[in-house]
Amino acid sequence: LRWCPDIIHCHGWMSAVVPLYIKKAYQDEPSFRDSKVVFSVYGEGFKSNLAPNFKEQVLFRDITLDDLKMMESPANYDELSKLAISYSDGVIQNSENVNADIIDYANKLNIPVTGFQTEDAYADACKDLYNKILGDAE
């Protein structure tokens, strides 16, 4: 048997703080210690801003404001996407119309990014990304 770390695939803005929590707050927990995180970003999010104290609300365990420095204020959909991408091991563009700045941000972090795929190519693209990420874990 070969041990294999988990891949946690987060979809969309509602899961955007999960990569932060897995990589910072739960990094020493046996269930998450070696987990890899993939974030799927979508073109449609929300139009409004989050609460002015959003960053303070996210703080938990050893997470500090410095861990959120990539986010500009006010926190909005794009900034939340940047937060998720910053703590992910790979990114999948799940819509054709994702803000190019978000994809550029992911590319600048030098993590694997899979561009938009048609429905019939999506499963293979995910598998390829997972294998690439897990290959880095070996």
N, C-alpha and C positions, 0 to 999 in steps of 0.2 A: 504494500500500500504506500502511496505517496501522499504526504500531507499537502493540502492546498489551502491558501488563505481564502477568505470569503470576499466576494465582490458585492458591495452594497450599491445598488443603482437607484439614484434619487431622480425623480421626475418633477421638473418644474419648480416654480417659486415657492410653493408651499412646503417643500422639503429643503429649502436653501440653507438652513442653519444646521442640518444634519451633518454635512461634511465637516464643519467646524467642530461640532460636538464630538464626532468620532475621532478626529485627528488631534484635538486638544484636550477636551474634558475627559474623554474615555480612552485615551491613548494607552494607558497601562492596564486596562481591563482585559482579562484573557479573551473574552468574546470578541473584542474589537482590535486588539493589539496589532495584528497583522492584516487587518482588513484593508481592502482597496476600495476606493470610492469612485464611482462614475456619476457624473451629473449630466442629465439631459436638459438642454435649454430649448425653450419654445419661443416663438415669435410673439405670441399673444400673452400678455401678463396682466398687469393692472395699470391704470392711468394715474392714480393718486400717489401721494407720498405716505410713507409709514409714519408712525408717531414720532415726534421730535426726539424722544428719549429712547428710540429703538435700540441703539447701541448699548445703552445701559441695561435694557431689558434682556439682552442676549447674554450678558455676563453670567458665568456659571463656573464653579470650581476654579480652575487655574486660568480661565480665559480672561484676558485683560483688554482694555481699549486698544492697546498696541496691536493685538491680534485682528482688529477690525480696521486697521489704518487704510486698507485699500478702498474702503467705502467712503464716498463723499456724502455730504449732507445737503439736502435732506435725502434720507434713504428712500429709494424707489425701486421699481422692478429691475432696472439695469444694475443698480448698486447691489441689490440682493443677489443677482446672478453672479456678479464679480466675487462676492463673498463665497458663494458655493464653489465656484471654479477655483478660487485660491486654495481651497483645502481638498480638492479632488485630484485623483490620479489620472483621470481622463474625462473628456467631454464629448457628448454627442449632440449635434445640431438636429433637433427633431422637427423643425419647421423650415420651410424655404425662406421665410421672411424674418429670420433672427437679425437683430441689430448687429451690423458688421463690427461695431466697436467691441461688442461682447466676445465675438469670435476672435478678433484681433488680440484682445486681452488674454484669452486662453492660449493662443499661439505664442504670445510673448513669454508666457510662463514655461514654455518648453515641455508641455505635457501633450500626450496624444490627443488629437482632435479629429473626430470623424464628422465630415460634412453631411449635409442633408442626403438621405437615401430614400429611394422609392420604397414602397411597401414590400415589394418582392425581394429587395436587396437588404432590407433592414436587419433581419436576423443574422445574416452572414457578416454584416458590418459590425454588429455588436460582438459577435463571436471573435472576430479579428481583433477588435479593440481589447476585449477581455484577455485574449491570449498575449497580446503585446504587453499589457499591464502586468499580467501574472509572470510573464517572462522576465520582467524587471525585478520581480520578487524573489526569483530563484537565486 
